[in-house]
Amino acid sequence: MAAGLRKRGPAGSTVQVAGPWRQWLQRAWQERRLLLKEPRYTLLVASCLCLAEVGITFWVIHRVAYTEIDWKAYMAQVEGVLNGTYDYTQLRGDTGPLVYPAGFVYIFMGLYYATGQGTDIRMAQNIFAVLYLVTLLLVFLIYHQTCKVPPFVFLFMCCASYRVHSIFVLRLFNDPVAMALLFLSINLFLAQRWGWGCCCFSLAVSVKMNVLLFAPGLLFLLLTQFGFRGALPRLGICAILQVVLGLPFLLENPVGYLSRAFDLGRQFLFQWTVNWRFLPEALFLHRAFHLALLATHLALLVLFALCRWHRTGESILSLLKDPSKRKVPPQPLTPNQIVSTLFTSNFIGICFSRSLHYQFYVWYFHTLPYLLWAMPAPWLTHLLRLLVLGVIELSWNTYPSTSCSSAALHICHAVILLQLWLGPQSFTKSIQPNKKAQ
């Protein structure tokens, strides 16, 4: 009898554990018409989409031809380091010199060994397929915590983008690696792990510099959360990690490393531009045009920081004070404050980039649903937002780019930027999605 009771104990506990899940699934079935509309069902829809993406991604690998662009160049650059060359000015590949920071070298060194010195392309594609699925998971965790975007939008984010699948598994660029680390850092910020988040953010920068477009937003969040003195240790983490990663190259040729790995003035080729095709090539290459874009970029960042991100009513200089000494009592940053500030900071940089190449699409593709649905202006209906997504996708899939495709892309960017400025911005603390679902 006692043995029978002991046997039933685990079964009873299993029922207790499974009970909430069963209730949640029953409620989801009862409200199945709301599954694609209610953000609280993000994880359920995301789980289904991730399973579908496993099949889609590996189908693409096996049925669509791989295109060699930069992979061999990456491997040649890494091989130069393995052969003992630490002078960045001497490291080159088929497509040109090494122009990425040291984190890129170490990560692709691992890929060099995992793929038989870069020769096993199928293995590399499988690794990038896993990276794509991990990136999706990290993105869905962000959307789950913000609880702002209706799940039906994720159908377009996952299954409708040929270009993003191509960037990950048919081209093997380094941009997806940088963005996966960036989304990991944002998840850590949302978990209030600011030190670890800054560490992952710096790792992302060490793979590709485009992640610095998020830096103004991150600086604003650190000042808001900790004040100037409290932000310094977190900024120190970012700086020290860059020094540690780059140390072998800094010891060999510091000027060469910094000028190549962090070349902010690098010239882009007009033939690859996606966003400025309608301009004359002479204007596209002119330094005055670059300076005008930079000035506009910085001006918009300042305006958003003053008028949209900073909402306490105090002077912006109050952010330099310790939070406990401010006139307005400090409030914990909500998930939407963190995500909105970071995504907007990056998007402003995208709008005024000197050039966007096809692989740069992943710099902001996964942030577009949030930018369009989290803070929508009243005049921007669901249909219009979907239209904007569709035109952006079409613009990035037009090869080679045309004056029309570039102009259409700028119009869509302008619509998003306008609604970010005009739309309501609610930073109230959101209800935890898991509790709401129960």
C-alpha positions in Angstrom: 0.0 0.0 0.0 2.8 2.3 1.0 4.6 1.5 -2.2 1.5 2.3 -4.2 1.3 5.7 -2.6 4.9 6.4 -3.3 4.3 5.5 -7.0 1.4 7.9 -7.2 3.4 10.8 -5.7 5.5 11.6 -8.8 2.4 11.3 -11.0 0.5 13.7 -8.9 3.3 16.2 -9.0 3.5 15.8 -12.8 -0.2 16.7 -13.0 0.4 19.7 -10.9 3.2 20.9 -13.0 1.4 20.1 -16.3 -1.8 21.7 -15.0 -0.9 25.4 -15.7 0.4 24.4 -19.2 -2.7 22.4 -20.0 -4.9 25.4 -18.9 -2.8 27.8 -20.9 -3.1 25.6 -24.0 -6.8 25.1 -23.5 -7.3 28.8 -23.3 -5.1 29.4 -26.3 -7.4 26.9 -28.3 -10.5 28.7 -27.0 -9.1 32.0 -28.1 -7.6 30.7 -31.3 -9.0 33.6 -33.3 -6.9 35.9 -31.1 -3.7 33.9 -31.5 -2.3 36.0 -34.3 -3.5 39.3 -32.7 -2.7 39.2 -29.0 1.0 39.8 -28.1 0.7 37.5 -25.1 0.7 34.5 -27.5 4.1 35.5 -28.9 6.0 32.5 -27.5 3.4 30.0 -28.8 3.4 31.5 -32.3 7.2 31.9 -32.2 7.6 28.2 -31.3 5.6 27.1 -34.3 7.5 29.5 -36.6 10.9 28.3 -35.3 9.9 24.7 -36.1 8.8 25.8 -39.5 12.1 27.7 -40.0 14.1 24.6 -39.3 12.6 23.0 -42.4 12.7 26.1 -44.5 16.3 27.0 -43.7 17.7 23.5 -44.4 15.6 23.3 -47.6 17.2 26.5 -48.8 20.7 25.0 -48.0 20.0 21.9 -50.0 18.0 23.3 -52.9 19.4 26.7 -53.6 22.9 27.2 -54.9 25.6 28.7 -52.6 27.1 31.9 -53.8 30.7 32.7 -53.0 31.3 36.4 -52.1 33.4 36.9 -49.0 33.8 33.5 -47.3 37.1 32.7 -49.1 38.4 36.2 -48.3 37.5 35.7 -44.6 39.3 32.4 -44.5 42.4 33.8 -46.2 42.5 36.7 -43.7 42.2 34.3 -40.8 44.9 32.0 -42.3 47.3 34.9 -42.4 46.9 35.4 -38.6 47.3 31.7 -38.1 50.6 31.9 -40.1 51.9 34.5 -37.6 51.0 37.8 -39.3 49.7 40.3 -36.7 50.2 43.4 -38.7 46.7 44.3 -39.9 48.0 46.2 -42.9 49.5 42.9 -44.2 46.3 40.8 -43.9 44.3 40.5 -47.1 41.9 38.3 -48.9 40.5 37.9 -52.4 38.1 40.9 -51.9 40.6 43.2 -50.2 42.3 43.9 -46.8 41.0 42.8 -43.4 38.8 45.7 -42.2 37.0 44.1 -39.2 38.1 44.2 -35.5 39.8 41.3 -33.7 36.6 39.5 -32.5 35.9 38.7 -36.1 39.3 37.0 -36.5 38.8 34.8 -33.4 35.2 33.7 -34.3 36.1 33.0 -37.9 39.2 31.2 -36.8 36.9 28.8 -35.0 34.9 28.5 -38.2 38.1 27.9 -40.1 38.9 24.8 -38.1 35.3 23.6 -37.9 35.0 23.7 -41.7 38.3 22.0 -42.7 40.2 25.2 -43.2 37.2 26.8 -44.8 36.7 24.1 -47.5 33.6 22.4 -46.1 31.0 24.9 -47.3 28.0 22.6 -46.4 29.3 22.5 -42.8 29.6 26.3 -42.7 26.1 26.6 -44.0 24.7 24.3 -41.3 26.5 26.3 -38.7 25.0 29.5 -40.0 21.6 27.9 -40.1 21.9 27.2 -36.4 23.0 30.8 -35.9 19.9 31.9 -37.8 17.6 29.9 -35.6 19.4 31.2 -32.4 19.0 34.7 -33.7 15.3 34.2 -34.2 15.0 32.8 -30.7 16.8 35.8 -29.2 14.6 38.2 -31.2 11.4 36.4 -30.1 12.5 36.6 -26.5 12.8 40.4 -26.9 9.3 40.7 -28.5 7.9 38.5 -25.8 9.1 40.8 -23.0 7.9 44.0 -24.8 4.5 42.5 -25.5 3.7 45.1 -28.2 3.7 43.4 -31.6 0.8 41.2 -32.8 2.1 37.7 -33.6 0.8 37.7 -37.2 3.6 40.1 -38.0 6.2 37.4 -37.2 4.9 35.4 -40.2 6.3 38.1 -42.4 9.5 38.4 -40.4 10.3 34.7 -40.6 9.0 33.2 -43.8 8.7 36.1 -46.2 12.3 37.3 -46.5 14.4 35.6 -49.1 17.2 38.1 -48.7 17.7 37.4 -45.0 17.8 33.6 -45.5 20.3 34.3 -48.3 22.5 36.5 -46.1 22.7 33.8 -43.4 23.0 30.5 -45.2 23.8 31.3 -48.9 26.4 34.0 -48.4 28.0 33.4 -45.0 28.6 37.0 -44.2 29.9 38.2 -40.8 27.0 40.6 -40.3 24.7 37.8 -38.8 27.3 36.9 -36.2 27.5 40.5 -35.0 23.7 40.8 -34.9 23.3 37.6 -32.9 25.7 38.9 -30.3 23.8 42.2 -30.3 20.4 40.6 -29.6 22.0 38.5 -26.9 23.2 41.7 -25.2 19.7 43.3 -25.5 18.3 40.2 -23.7 20.8 40.7 -21.0 19.9 44.4 -20.6 16.2 43.4 -20.3 17.3 41.0 -17.5 19.1 43.9 -15.8 22.4 42.2 -16.4 24.1 45.5 -17.5 27.7 44.4 -17.1 27.3 41.2 -19.0 25.1 43.0 -21.6 27.9 45.5 -22.2 30.4 42.7 -22.5 28.3 41.0 -25.3 27.7 44.4 -26.9 31.4 45.0 -27.1 31.9 41.5 -28.5 29.4 42.4 -31.2 31.3 45.6 -32.1 34.5 43.5 -32.3 32.9 41.5 -35.1 31.6 44.4 -37.1 31.4 48.1 -36.4 27.8 48.6 -37.5 26.8 47.7 -34.0 28.0 51.1 -32.9 24.8 52.5 -34.4 23.1 51.2 -31.2 25.8 52.9 -29.0 24.1 56.4 -28.6 20.9 54.6 -27.4 22.9 52.4 -25.0 24.8 55.5 -23.6 21.5 57.2 -23.0 20.1 54.1 -21.1 23.3 53.8 -19.0 23.1 57.4 -18.0 19.4 57.1 -17.2 19.9 54.0 -15.1 23.2 54.8 -13.3 24.2 58.4 -13.9 27.6 59.4 -15.2 29.6 57.9 -12.4 27.7 54.6 -12.4 27.9 54.4 -16.2 31.7 54.6 -16.3 32.4 51.0 -15.2 30.0 49.6 -17.8 31.6 51.7 -20.5 35.0 50.6 -19.2 33.9 47.0 -19.8 33.3 47.8 -23.4 36.6 49.6 -23.8 38.7 47.0 -22.0 37.3 44.1 -23.9 38.3 45.8 -27.2 41.8 46.3 -25.9 42.1 42.7 -24.7 40.8 41.3 -28.0 43.0 43.5 -30.1 46.1 43.2 -28.0 48.2 40.9 -30.3 47.6 43.3 -33.2 48.0 46.5 -31.1 51.4 45.3 -29.9 52.5 44.6 -33.5 51.2 47.7 -35.3 48.7 49.8 -33.2 48.1 52.5 -35.9 47.6 49.8 -38.6 45.1 47.9 -36.4 43.0 51.0 -35.4 43.1 52.5 -38.9 41.9 49.3 -40.5 39.6 47.7 -37.9 37.9 51.0 -37.0 38.0 52.9 -40.3 35.1 55.3 -40.0 36.0 57.0 -43.3 36.1 53.9 -45.5 34.9 54.6 -49.0 32.1 52.4 -50.4 31.6 51.4 -54.0 28.7 53.0 -55.8 27.9 49.8 -57.7 26.8 48.0 -54.5 24.8 50.7 -52.9 21.1 49.9 -52.1 20.0 53.2 -50.8 21.6 56.0 -52.9 21.3 54.6 -56.4 19.3 57.7 -57.6 22.3 60.0 -56.9 25.0 60.8 -59.3 28.1 58.8 -58.5 30.2 62.0 -58.0 27.8 63.2 -55.3 27.7 59.8 -53.7 31.5 59.8 -53.3 31.8 63.5 -52.2 33.0 64.1 -48.7 30.6 67.1 -48.3 27.7 64.6 -48.8 29.1 62.3 -46.2 29.5 65.2 -43.7 25.9 66.3 -44.3 24.6 62.8 -43.6 26.7 62.6 -40.4 25.4 66.1 -39.2 21.8 65.1 -39.9 22.3 61.8 -38.1 23.8 63.5 -35.0 21.1 66.2 -35.0 18.3 63.6 -35.1 19.9 61.6 -32.3 20.0 64.8 -30.1 16.3 65.6 -30.9 15.1 62.1 -30.1 17.2 62.1 -26.9 15.8 65.5 -25.8 12.2 65.1 -26.9 11.4 61.4 -27.1 13.7 59.3 -24.9 14.0 61.8 -22.0 10.5 62.1 -20.5 11.0 63.1 -16.9 10.6 66.9 -17.3 14.0 67.6 -15.9 16.9 68.9 -17.9 18.8 66.4 -20.0 21.8 67.2 -17.8 20.1 65.6 -14.9 21.1 62.3 -16.4 24.7 63.0 -15.3 23.6 63.0 -11.7 23.4 59.9 -9.5 19.8 58.7 -9.9 19.1 59.0 -6.1 20.0 62.8 -6.3 17.6 63.7 -9.1 14.5 65.7 -8.5 12.2 63.2 -10.1 12.5 59.8 -8.3 14.2 57.3 -10.6 12.0 54.6 -12.1 13.3 51.2 -13.3 13.7 51.1 -17.0 10.9 49.1 -18.7 11.5 46.6 -21.5 9.9 49.0 -23.9 12.1 51.9 -22.9 15.2 49.8 -23.4 14.2 48.2 -26.7 12.6 51.4 -28.2 15.7 53.5 -27.4 18.2 51.0 -28.8 16.1 50.1 -31.9 15.4 53.8 -32.7 19.1 54.7 -32.3 20.1 52.1 -34.8 17.3 52.9 -37.2 18.3 56.6 -37.3 21.9 55.5 -38.2 20.5 53.2 -41.0 18.5 56.1 -42.5 21.6 58.3 -42.9 24.2 55.7 -43.7 26.6 56.6 -46.5 25.8 53.4 -48.2 23.8 50.2 -47.5 24.9 47.0 -49.1 22.7 43.9 -49.5 24.1 42.1 -46.4 23.4 45.1 -44.3 19.7 44.3 -44.4 20.2 42.2 -41.2 21.3 45.3 -39.4 17.7 46.3 -38.8 15.4 43.7 -40.4 14.4 42.0 -37.2 13.7 45.4 -35.5 11.3 46.6 -38.2 8.1 45.0 -36.6 8.8 46.7 -33.3 9.5 50.1 -35.0 6.2 49.8 -36.9 3.9 48.3 -34.3 5.1 49.3 -30.9 4.6 53.0 -31.2 2.3 53.5 -34.2 0.9 56.9 -35.2 -3.0 56.8 -35.5 -2.9 57.2 -39.2 -0.6 54.2 -39.7 -3.0 51.3 -40.1 -2.1 47.6 -40.1 -2.4 47.5 -43.8 -0.1 50.5 -44.3 2.5 49.0 -42.0 2.4 45.7 -43.9 2.8 47.7 -47.1 5.9 49.4 -45.7 7.4 46.1 -44.8 6.6 44.7 -48.2 8.1 47.6 -50.1 11.3 47.5 -47.9 11.6 43.8 -48.7 11.1 44.4 -52.4 13.7 47.2 -52.4 16.3 44.9 -50.8 15.5 42.1 -53.2 16.0 44.3 -56.3 19.4 43.5 -57.8 21.0 45.5 -59.0 19.4 48.4 -57.2 17.6 51.0 -59.2 16.7 54.7 -58.7 13.1 53.6 -58.0 14.1 50.9 -55.5 16.4 53.3 -53.6 13.8 56.0 -53.6 11.1 53.6 -52.4 13.4 52.5 -49.6 14.0 56.1 -48.4 10.2 56.8 -48.5 9.6 53.8 -46.3 12.3 54.9 -43.9 10.8 58.3 -43.8 7.4 56.9 -42.9 8.9 54.9 -40.0 10.9 57.8 -38.8 7.9 60.1 -38.9 5.7 57.8 -37.0 8.5 57.2 -34.4 8.5 61.0 -33.9 4.7 61.6 -34.0 3.3 58.3 -32.6 2.4 57.9 -28.9 5.2 56.6 -26.8 4.0 54.7 -23.8 6.7 53.6 -21.4 4.4 52.3 -18.7 5.6 49.1 -17.1 4.2 46.3 -19.2 2.4 43.3 -17.8 4.5 40.2 -17.8 3.3 38.1 -20.8 3.5 34.8 -19.0 1.3 35.9 -16.1 -1.2 37.5 -18.4 -1.4 34.3 -20.4 -2.1 32.3 -17.3 
